[in-house]
Amino acid sequence: MALWTVARYPSGEWDTGGKPTDPDYAECEVFQVYANHRDDALALGKAARKSKVAKEKRLAKKAQAQG
């Protein structure tokens, strides 16, 4: 299993490879996942983003309810 860098560009396209600090990824959401193959890494990166977005929505809703 290898550590993959998975990036989502502002346009919604996904890419793998490179380092998280790669200048090409400056405007991207970047995730690092362990996977055996590129397709698996992309799927795990998309899942990680989905979890991140859901968590951000929950926190925003909670803050709005408290505020």
C-alpha positions as CSV (number, residue, x, y, z in Angstrom):
1,M,0.0,0.0,0.0
2,A,1.3,3.4,-0.9
3,L,0.6,7.0,0.3
4,W,-1.2,8.9,-2.5
5,T,-1.8,12.6,-2.9
6,V,-5.3,13.3,-4.2
7,A,-6.3,16.8,-5.2
8,R,-9.7,18.3,-6.2
9,Y,-9.3,21.4,-8.4
10,P,-11.8,24.3,-8.1
11,S,-13.4,23.1,-11.4
12,G,-14.3,19.9,-9.7
13,E,-11.7,17.7,-11.5
14,W,-9.7,15.2,-9.5
15,D,-6.0,14.3,-9.9
16,T,-3.4,12.2,-8.1
17,G,0.3,12.3,-7.7
18,G,2.9,14.8,-6.7
19,K,3.4,16.2,-3.2
20,P,0.7,18.1,-1.2
21,T,2.9,21.2,-1.4
22,D,3.1,21.1,-5.2
23,P,2.4,24.6,-6.6
24,D,0.0,23.0,-9.1
25,Y,-2.2,22.2,-6.1
26,A,-2.2,25.7,-4.6
27,E,-5.9,26.3,-5.3
28,C,-6.9,22.7,-4.6
29,E,-8.3,20.7,-1.8
30,V,-5.6,18.1,-1.1
31,F,-6.0,14.8,0.7
32,Q,-3.5,12.0,1.4
33,V,-4.7,8.5,1.5
34,Y,-3.3,5.0,1.6
35,A,-4.3,2.8,-1.4
36,N,-2.9,0.1,-3.7
37,H,-4.1,1.7,-7.0
38,R,-4.9,5.1,-8.4
39,D,-8.6,4.4,-8.8
40,D,-8.7,3.3,-5.1
41,A,-6.9,6.5,-4.1
42,L,-9.3,8.7,-6.0
43,A,-12.3,6.9,-4.4
44,L,-10.8,7.4,-0.9
45,G,-10.0,11.0,-1.6
46,K,-13.6,11.7,-2.7
47,A,-14.8,9.9,0.4
48,A,-12.5,12.0,2.6
49,R,-13.9,15.2,1.0
50,K,-17.5,14.1,1.4
51,S,-16.8,13.5,5.1
52,K,-15.1,16.9,5.4
53,V,-17.9,18.8,3.7
54,A,-20.6,17.0,5.9
55,K,-18.7,17.9,9.0
56,E,-18.3,21.5,8.0
57,K,-22.1,21.7,7.3
58,R,-22.9,20.1,10.8
59,L,-20.6,22.6,12.5
60,A,-22.0,25.6,10.6
61,K,-25.6,24.5,11.5
62,K,-24.6,24.0,15.1
63,A,-23.0,27.5,15.3
64,Q,-26.0,29.1,13.6
65,A,-28.3,27.5,16.2
66,Q,-26.2,28.7,19.1
67,G,-25.6,32.2,17.7
